[in-house]
């Protein structure tokens, strides 16, 4: 149980276009989903936290108008990278947390989406 | 200063060696501590939680020193399959349930 999927697993897009990444919890209800970004040889950096039905909370330095997050249902969150530029090329990973899961800090990670902007 | 700091390595050790990783965290309000393992181009996977009394899981032993804000991971009898990046992770246990990741320590186990 507790499987999180991401789609696509990799994507190449041209500079200036927008890319949508989906994160789904397959066998549980994810009340909270987290979006991370990881550049080569660096650690995961939390971009934003999203709770189902409410606006995402972005970390300092993350542009909310550039990285649009929607968490419209308990099993799906999407991250849209708008007007992508080569510096947005990165590994984007989502994780999900289930309400009432013990322990409460436990997060289940998706397999990640590798974005390359040319 | 980074919230969670680790030696990036790499640690290059022969099979069967014992290797130790250290980690320090800056937020004294941190409540929960973990070691994750991340293979190249993959998502992180939980290796073990770290408890105040220290805990062991097979060849892996984790220790926590709250006074020094220091966490360690010891791997005994290293296997080739242990080659990966080991991430030190803390949680402040506020309402956000955020995990804060260290930059990781890379381990290479050679035959």
Interface residues (C-beta under 8 A of the other chain):
Chain A: X32 X34 X41 X42 X43 X44 X45 X46 X49 X57 X91 X93 X95 X97 X103 X104 X105 X107 X109 X110 X111 X112 X114
Chain B: X8 X32 X41 X42 X43 X44 X45 X87 X91 X93 X96 X97 X98 X99 X100 X101 X102 X103 X104
